[in-house]
Amino acid sequence: MGILDDAKETIGQAAKQAGRAVEDTVDKVKDKAEELQAEAEVKKAEAERDSVKARNEAKDQLRD
């Protein structure tokens, strides 16, 4: 029975390691998705800033 118990323990440890690896991968994917979303928000804000600046410059030129 010692061999059987050792095999069960080994399988259990391997399953735990596989589970941790999956969790780590999921966390990395979530982190990357959050990073990409943040970068998209920054680009959107920069585009909006540039649009407002261009609009204000156009208004200033019309006033002159």
CNS distance restraints for C-alpha pairs under 8 A (distance, minus, plus):
assign (resid   1 and name CA) (resid   5 and name CA) 6.24 0.50 0.50
assign (resid   2 and name CA) (resid   6 and name CA) 6.13 0.50 0.50
assign (resid   3 and name CA) (resid   7 and name CA) 6.15 0.50 0.50
assign (resid   4 and name CA) (resid   8 and name CA) 6.21 0.50 0.50
assign (resid   5 and name CA) (resid   9 and name CA) 6.16 0.50 0.50
assign (resid   6 and name CA) (resid  10 and name CA) 6.10 0.50 0.50
assign (resid   7 and name CA) (resid  11 and name CA) 6.08 0.50 0.50
assign (resid   8 and name CA) (resid  12 and name CA) 6.04 0.50 0.50
assign (resid   9 and name CA) (resid  13 and name CA) 6.16 0.50 0.50
assign (resid  10 and name CA) (resid  14 and name CA) 6.14 0.50 0.50
assign (resid  11 and name CA) (resid  15 and name CA) 6.12 0.50 0.50
assign (resid  12 and name CA) (resid  16 and name CA) 6.26 0.50 0.50
assign (resid  13 and name CA) (resid  17 and name CA) 6.21 0.50 0.50
assign (resid  14 and name CA) (resid  18 and name CA) 6.14 0.50 0.50
assign (resid  15 and name CA) (resid  19 and name CA) 6.10 0.50 0.50
assign (resid  16 and name CA) (resid  20 and name CA) 6.19 0.50 0.50
assign (resid  17 and name CA) (resid  21 and name CA) 6.14 0.50 0.50
assign (resid  18 and name CA) (resid  22 and name CA) 6.25 0.50 0.50
assign (resid  19 and name CA) (resid  23 and name CA) 6.22 0.50 0.50
assign (resid  20 and name CA) (resid  24 and name CA) 6.06 0.50 0.50
assign (resid  21 and name CA) (resid  25 and name CA) 6.19 0.50 0.50
assign (resid  22 and name CA) (resid  26 and name CA) 6.17 0.50 0.50
assign (resid  23 and name CA) (resid  27 and name CA) 6.16 0.50 0.50
assign (resid  24 and name CA) (resid  28 and name CA) 6.20 0.50 0.50
assign (resid  25 and name CA) (resid  29 and name CA) 6.21 0.50 0.50
assign (resid  26 and name CA) (resid  30 and name CA) 6.18 0.50 0.50
assign (resid  27 and name CA) (resid  31 and name CA) 6.10 0.50 0.50
assign (resid  28 and name CA) (resid  32 and name CA) 6.15 0.50 0.50
assign (resid  29 and name CA) (resid  33 and name CA) 6.14 0.50 0.50
assign (resid  30 and name CA) (resid  34 and name CA) 6.20 0.50 0.50
assign (resid  31 and name CA) (resid  35 and name CA) 6.14 0.50 0.50
assign (resid  32 and name CA) (resid  36 and name CA) 6.16 0.50 0.50
assign (resid  33 and name CA) (resid  37 and name CA) 6.15 0.50 0.50
assign (resid  34 and name CA) (resid  38 and name CA) 6.13 0.50 0.50
assign (resid  35 and name CA) (resid  39 and name CA) 6.24 0.50 0.50
assign (resid  36 and name CA) (resid  40 and name CA) 6.18 0.50 0.50
assign (resid  37 and name CA) (resid  41 and name CA) 6.24 0.50 0.50
assign (resid  38 and name CA) (resid  42 and name CA) 6.27 0.50 0.50
assign (resid  39 and name CA) (resid  43 and name CA) 6.24 0.50 0.50
assign (resid  40 and name CA) (resid  44 and name CA) 6.13 0.50 0.50
assign (resid  41 and name CA) (resid  45 and name CA) 6.14 0.50 0.50
assign (resid  42 and name CA) (resid  46 and name CA) 6.12 0.50 0.50
assign (resid  43 and name CA) (resid  47 and name CA) 6.09 0.50 0.50
assign (resid  44 and name CA) (resid  48 and name CA) 6.15 0.50 0.50
assign (resid  45 and name CA) (resid  49 and name CA) 6.09 0.50 0.50
assign (resid  46 and name CA) (resid  50 and name CA) 6.15 0.50 0.50
assign (resid  47 and name CA) (resid  51 and name CA) 6.10 0.50 0.50
assign (resid  48 and name CA) (resid  52 and name CA) 6.19 0.50 0.50
assign (resid  49 and name CA) (resid  53 and name CA) 6.15 0.50 0.50
assign (resid  50 and name CA) (resid  54 and name CA) 6.11 0.50 0.50
assign (resid  51 and name CA) (resid  55 and name CA) 6.08 0.50 0.50
assign (resid  52 and name CA) (resid  56 and name CA) 6.07 0.50 0.50
assign (resid  53 and name CA) (resid  57 and name CA) 6.16 0.50 0.50
assign (resid  54 and name CA) (resid  58 and name CA) 6.15 0.50 0.50
assign (resid  55 and name CA) (resid  59 and name CA) 6.28 0.50 0.50
assign (resid  56 and name CA) (resid  60 and name CA) 6.17 0.50 0.50
assign (resid  57 and name CA) (resid  61 and name CA) 6.23 0.50 0.50
assign (resid  58 and name CA) (resid  62 and name CA) 6.32 0.50 0.50
assign (resid  59 and name CA) (resid  63 and name CA) 6.31 0.50 0.50
assign (resid  60 and name CA) (resid  64 and name CA) 6.44 0.50 0.50
